């Protein structure tokens, strides 16, 4: 896959060039998960479909984008057909 095509596909999910709707911030979840970001622990967020798992990670990415360069934060949606 060409590099340019990958970058274009990733732009849909990342804050590099535009703002993305992150829904209503869930502060309690954000605080809990942001505490893990500052550790070397690996975490997973599991739950039924359409319960807000991706949304909470977009909220985390936006929060991290306020502290660090947005270009250093990457969100990949492996359900996008381009990544098959």
Beta strands, then each sheet from edge to edge (+ up, - down):
end
